[in-house]
Amino acid sequence: MENPADLDQAAVLQVGFWTIDDPDPCDCAAYNVNCHNFELTDRSTYPVDRDMPLGAIEHWRVGASVDGHPFHIHINPFLVCPHDNVFDPLPFPHWRDTFLINTGRRVDIITENRAFTGKFVFHCHKLTHEDEGMMQLLRICDPETDETCGKYGWRECAEGDLQCIKALAATDCALAADDPVEFAACAIALGGPGGVCGPNACLEDADCPMMGRCTDNICGPR
């Protein structure tokens, strides 16, 4: 599965080592998941970071851009898909609730939202990372009884939230890149004149100078 939009769920855990002299092109806060910091999330706009329908079997892809992150999820364990690496050499699917994701790695897992409904979290199991905001709030909801179920997806941005759109673009970079260098190059391109994180980023035509047109959140000529 190459297109990130085809994933049921994706989570990229990032520390962020951009500096004042070399800032993050998409303004991702340090210690984030998918470029969102738990402590900085507006809960009046995003009561949960993502919701998942009761009974669904979902394919997750979990990655890390910098450093190692023990991915830990509450409530439902997950089935790790077989893969060949020195950190987990088991050649068959196996159950976990915590799994080490190292720099540049992406791991595919399968989970089922079988019985529990309600809110819970996943986070990096390094206490300093978790406490600094590398965590997300989830809920499992029943679409038969909750009309808001499905409103808060990992690719969903509230109307007018350009920073969320930038965060999604940065996450797609991290999911598509094969190594940290490729990810950095992709992020830098996002911050250029033709990138959604660059100076021509927009939400509507009125944001563009000289009667420009806003297309895919980037200003261009009419």
Contacts in CASP RR format, 6 or more apart in sequence:
PFRMAT RR
TARGET T0000
AUTHOR 0000-0000-0000
METHOD contacts of the structure
MODEL  1
MENPADLDQAAVLQVGFWTIDDPDPCDCAAYNVNCHNFELTDRSTYPVDR
DMPLGAIEHWRVGASVDGHPFHIHINPFLVCPHDNVFDPLPFPHWRDTFL
INTGRRVDIITENRAFTGKFVFHCHKLTHEDEGMMQLLRICDPETDETCG
KYGWRECAEGDLQCIKALAATDCALAADDPVEFAACAIALGGPGGVCGPN
ACLEDADCPMMGRCTDNICGPR
1 7 0 8 1.000
1 59 0 8 1.000
1 61 0 8 1.000
2 176 0 8 1.000
4 10 0 8 1.000
4 61 0 8 1.000
4 171 0 8 1.000
4 172 0 8 1.000
4 175 0 8 1.000
4 176 0 8 1.000
5 155 0 8 1.000
7 59 0 8 1.000
7 60 0 8 1.000
7 61 0 8 1.000
7 175 0 8 1.000
8 56 0 8 1.000
8 58 0 8 1.000
8 59 0 8 1.000
8 60 0 8 1.000
9 50 0 8 1.000
9 52 0 8 1.000
9 58 0 8 1.000
9 59 0 8 1.000
9 60 0 8 1.000
9 61 0 8 1.000
9 154 0 8 1.000
10 34 0 8 1.000
10 60 0 8 1.000
10 61 0 8 1.000
10 62 0 8 1.000
10 154 0 8 1.000
10 171 0 8 1.000
10 175 0 8 1.000
11 33 0 8 1.000
11 34 0 8 1.000
11 60 0 8 1.000
11 61 0 8 1.000
11 62 0 8 1.000
11 63 0 8 1.000
11 71 0 8 1.000
11 122 0 8 1.000
11 136 0 8 1.000
11 154 0 8 1.000
12 33 0 8 1.000
12 34 0 8 1.000
12 35 0 8 1.000
12 62 0 8 1.000
12 63 0 8 1.000
12 64 0 8 1.000
12 65 0 8 1.000
12 171 0 8 1.000
12 174 0 8 1.000
12 175 0 8 1.000
13 32 0 8 1.000
13 33 0 8 1.000
13 62 0 8 1.000
13 63 0 8 1.000
13 64 0 8 1.000
13 65 0 8 1.000
13 68 0 8 1.000
13 69 0 8 1.000
13 71 0 8 1.000
13 101 0 8 1.000
13 124 0 8 1.000
13 129 0 8 1.000
13 134 0 8 1.000
14 28 0 8 1.000
14 31 0 8 1.000
14 32 0 8 1.000
14 33 0 8 1.000
14 35 0 8 1.000
14 64 0 8 1.000
14 65 0 8 1.000
14 66 0 8 1.000
14 134 0 8 1.000
14 174 0 8 1.000
15 30 0 8 1.000
15 31 0 8 1.000
15 65 0 8 1.000
15 66 0 8 1.000
15 67 0 8 1.000
15 129 0 8 1.000
15 134 0 8 1.000
16 24 0 8 1.000
16 28 0 8 1.000
16 30 0 8 1.000
16 31 0 8 1.000
16 32 0 8 1.000
16 65 0 8 1.000
16 66 0 8 1.000
17 66 0 8 1.000
18 24 0 8 1.000
18 28 0 8 1.000
24 170 0 8 1.000
24 187 0 8 1.000
25 170 0 8 1.000
25 187 0 8 1.000
25 188 0 8 1.000
25 190 0 8 1.000
25 191 0 8 1.000
25 192 0 8 1.000
25 197 0 8 1.000
25 198 0 8 1.000
26 35 0 8 1.000
26 166 0 8 1.000
26 167 0 8 1.000
26 169 0 8 1.000
26 170 0 8 1.000
26 187 0 8 1.000
26 190 0 8 1.000
26 191 0 8 1.000
26 197 0 8 1.000
27 163 0 8 1.000
27 166 0 8 1.000
27 197 0 8 1.000
28 35 0 8 1.000
28 167 0 8 1.000
28 170 0 8 1.000
29 35 0 8 1.000
29 36 0 8 1.000
29 37 0 8 1.000
29 40 0 8 1.000
30 37 0 8 1.000
30 132 0 8 1.000
31 37 0 8 1.000
31 129 0 8 1.000
31 132 0 8 1.000
31 133 0 8 1.000
31 134 0 8 1.000
32 133 0 8 1.000
32 134 0 8 1.000
33 49 0 8 1.000
33 134 0 8 1.000
33 135 0 8 1.000
33 136 0 8 1.000
34 136 0 8 1.000
34 154 0 8 1.000
34 167 0 8 1.000
34 168 0 8 1.000
34 171 0 8 1.000
35 166 0 8 1.000
35 167 0 8 1.000
35 168 0 8 1.000
35 170 0 8 1.000
35 171 0 8 1.000
36 49 0 8 1.000
36 136 0 8 1.000
36 164 0 8 1.000
36 167 0 8 1.000
37 132 0 8 1.000
37 133 0 8 1.000
37 134 0 8 1.000
38 123 0 8 1.000
38 133 0 8 1.000
38 134 0 8 1.000
38 135 0 8 1.000
38 136 0 8 1.000
38 137 0 8 1.000
39 132 0 8 1.000
39 133 0 8 1.000
41 49 0 8 1.000
45 158 0 8 1.000
45 161 0 8 1.000
46 152 0 8 1.000
46 158 0 8 1.000
47 152 0 8 1.000
48 119 0 8 1.000
48 137 0 8 1.000
48 138 0 8 1.000
48 139 0 8 1.000
48 152 0 8 1.000
49 136 0 8 1.000
49 137 0 8 1.000
49 138 0 8 1.000
49 152 0 8 1.000
49 154 0 8 1.000
50 136 0 8 1.000
50 138 0 8 1.000
50 152 0 8 1.000
50 153 0 8 1.000
50 154 0 8 1.000
51 138 0 8 1.000
51 139 0 8 1.000
51 140 0 8 1.000
51 141 0 8 1.000
51 148 0 8 1.000
51 149 0 8 1.000
51 150 0 8 1.000
51 151 0 8 1.000
51 152 0 8 1.000
51 153 0 8 1.000
52 58 0 8 1.000
52 113 0 8 1.000
52 138 0 8 1.000
52 139 0 8 1.000
52 140 0 8 1.000
52 141 0 8 1.000
53 113 0 8 1.000
53 140 0 8 1.000
53 141 0 8 1.000
53 142 0 8 1.000
53 143 0 8 1.000
53 149 0 8 1.000
53 150 0 8 1.000
54 113 0 8 1.000
54 117 0 8 1.000
54 140 0 8 1.000
54 141 0 8 1.000
54 142 0 8 1.000
54 143 0 8 1.000
55 112 0 8 1.000
55 113 0 8 1.000
55 114 0 8 1.000
56 112 0 8 1.000
56 113 0 8 1.000
57 110 0 8 1.000
57 111 0 8 1.000
57 112 0 8 1.000
57 113 0 8 1.000
58 110 0 8 1.000
58 111 0 8 1.000
58 112 0 8 1.000
58 113 0 8 1.000
59 108 0 8 1.000
59 109 0 8 1.000
59 110 0 8 1.000
60 78 0 8 1.000
60 108 0 8 1.000
60 109 0 8 1.000
60 110 0 8 1.000
60 111 0 8 1.000
61 106 0 8 1.000
61 107 0 8 1.000
61 108 0 8 1.000
61 109 0 8 1.000
61 175 0 8 1.000
62 71 0 8 1.000
62 99 0 8 1.000
62 101 0 8 1.000
62 106 0 8 1.000
62 107 0 8 1.000
62 109 0 8 1.000
63 69 0 8 1.000
63 101 0 8 1.000
63 104 0 8 1.000
63 105 0 8 1.000
63 106 0 8 1.000
63 107 0 8 1.000
63 174 0 8 1.000
63 175 0 8 1.000
64 101 0 8 1.000
64 102 0 8 1.000
64 103 0 8 1.000
64 104 0 8 1.000
64 105 0 8 1.000
65 103 0 8 1.000
65 104 0 8 1.000
65 174 0 8 1.000
65 180 0 8 1.000
65 183 0 8 1.000
66 103 0 8 1.000
66 180 0 8 1.000
67 103 0 8 1.000
68 100 0 8 1.000
68 101 0 8 1.000
68 102 0 8 1.000
68 103 0 8 1.000
68 126 0 8 1.000
69 100 0 8 1.000
69 101 0 8 1.000
69 102 0 8 1.000
69 124 0 8 1.000
69 125 0 8 1.000
69 126 0 8 1.000
69 129 0 8 1.000
69 134 0 8 1.000
70 98 0 8 1.000
70 99 0 8 1.000
70 100 0 8 1.000
70 101 0 8 1.000
70 124 0 8 1.000
70 125 0 8 1.000
70 126 0 8 1.000
71 98 0 8 1.000
71 99 0 8 1.000
71 100 0 8 1.000
71 101 0 8 1.000
71 107 0 8 1.000
71 122 0 8 1.000
71 124 0 8 1.000
71 125 0 8 1.000
72 97 0 8 1.000
72 98 0 8 1.000
72 122 0 8 1.000
72 123 0 8 1.000
72 124 0 8 1.000
72 125 0 8 1.000
73 97 0 8 1.000
73 111 0 8 1.000
73 120 0 8 1.000
73 121 0 8 1.000
73 122 0 8 1.000
74 97 0 8 1.000
74 120 0 8 1.000
74 121 0 8 1.000
74 122 0 8 1.000
75 116 0 8 1.000
75 120 0 8 1.000
75 140 0 8 1.000
76 111 0 8 1.000
76 112 0 8 1.000
76 113 0 8 1.000
76 114 0 8 1.000
76 116 0 8 1.000
77 95 0 8 1.000
77 96 0 8 1.000
77 97 0 8 1.000
77 111 0 8 1.000
78 95 0 8 1.000
78 96 0 8 1.000
78 97 0 8 1.000
78 99 0 8 1.000
78 109 0 8 1.000
78 110 0 8 1.000
78 111 0 8 1.000
79 93 0 8 1.000
79 94 0 8 1.000
79 95 0 8 1.000
79 109 0 8 1.000
79 110 0 8 1.000
79 111 0 8 1.000
80 88 0 8 1.000
80 90 0 8 1.000
80 93 0 8 1.000
80 94 0 8 1.000
80 95 0 8 1.000
80 96 0 8 1.000
80 99 0 8 1.000
80 107 0 8 1.000
80 108 0 8 1.000
80 109 0 8 1.000
81 93 0 8 1.000
81 107 0 8 1.000
81 108 0 8 1.000
81 109 0 8 1.000
81 110 0 8 1.000
82 90 0 8 1.000
82 91 0 8 1.000
82 92 0 8 1.000
82 93 0 8 1.000
83 107 0 8 1.000
83 108 0 8 1.000
84 91 0 8 1.000
85 105 0 8 1.000
87 100 0 8 1.000
87 102 0 8 1.000
87 105 0 8 1.000
88 99 0 8 1.000
88 100 0 8 1.000
93 110 0 8 1.000
96 109 0 8 1.000
98 125 0 8 1.000
99 107 0 8 1.000
99 109 0 8 1.000
101 107 0 8 1.000
103 180 0 8 1.000
104 177 0 8 1.000
104 178 0 8 1.000
104 179 0 8 1.000
104 180 0 8 1.000
104 183 0 8 1.000
106 175 0 8 1.000
113 140 0 8 1.000
116 140 0 8 1.000
117 139 0 8 1.000
117 140 0 8 1.000
117 141 0 8 1.000
117 142 0 8 1.000
118 139 0 8 1.000
118 140 0 8 1.000
118 141 0 8 1.000
119 137 0 8 1.000
119 138 0 8 1.000
119 139 0 8 1.000
120 137 0 8 1.000
120 138 0 8 1.000
120 139 0 8 1.000
121 135 0 8 1.000
121 136 0 8 1.000
121 137 0 8 1.000
121 138 0 8 1.000
122 135 0 8 1.000
122 136 0 8 1.000
122 138 0 8 1.000
123 129 0 8 1.000
123 130 0 8 1.000
123 133 0 8 1.000
123 134 0 8 1.000
123 135 0 8 1.000
123 136 0 8 1.000
124 130 0 8 1.000
124 134 0 8 1.000
124 135 0 8 1.000
126 134 0 8 1.000
139 152 0 8 1.000
141 148 0 8 1.000
141 149 0 8 1.000
141 150 0 8 1.000
142 149 0 8 1.000
143 149 0 8 1.000
143 150 0 8 1.000
155 168 0 8 1.000
157 164 0 8 1.000
157 165 0 8 1.000
157 168 0 8 1.000
158 164 0 8 1.000
160 203 0 8 1.000
162 201 0 8 1.000
162 202 0 8 1.000
162 203 0 8 1.000
162 217 0 8 1.000
165 196 0 8 1.000
165 201 0 8 1.000
165 217 0 8 1.000
166 190 0 8 1.000
166 196 0 8 1.000
166 197 0 8 1.000
166 201 0 8 1.000
169 190 0 8 1.000
169 195 0 8 1.000
169 196 0 8 1.000
169 197 0 8 1.000
170 187 0 8 1.000
170 190 0 8 1.000
170 197 0 8 1.000
173 183 0 8 1.000
173 186 0 8 1.000
173 187 0 8 1.000
173 190 0 8 1.000
174 183 0 8 1.000
176 186 0 8 1.000
177 183 0 8 1.000
177 186 0 8 1.000
187 197 0 8 1.000
189 195 0 8 1.000
190 196 0 8 1.000
190 197 0 8 1.000
190 198 0 8 1.000
191 197 0 8 1.000
191 198 0 8 1.000
192 198 0 8 1.000
192 199 0 8 1.000
193 199 0 8 1.000
193 200 0 8 1.000
194 200 0 8 1.000
194 218 0 8 1.000
195 201 0 8 1.000
195 218 0 8 1.000
196 216 0 8 1.000
196 217 0 8 1.000
196 218 0 8 1.000
200 208 0 8 1.000
200 218 0 8 1.000
200 219 0 8 1.000
200 220 0 8 1.000
201 217 0 8 1.000
201 218 0 8 1.000
201 219 0 8 1.000
202 208 0 8 1.000
202 214 0 8 1.000
202 217 0 8 1.000
202 218 0 8 1.000
202 219 0 8 1.000
203 214 0 8 1.000
203 217 0 8 1.000
204 214 0 8 1.000
205 211 0 8 1.000
205 212 0 8 1.000
205 213 0 8 1.000
205 214 0 8 1.000
207 214 0 8 1.000
207 219 0 8 1.000
208 214 0 8 1.000
208 219 0 8 1.000
208 220 0 8 1.000
209 219 0 8 1.000
211 222 0 8 1.000
212 219 0 8 1.000
212 220 0 8 1.000
212 221 0 8 1.000
212 222 0 8 1.000
213 219 0 8 1.000
213 220 0 8 1.000
213 221 0 8 1.000
213 222 0 8 1.000
214 220 0 8 1.000
END
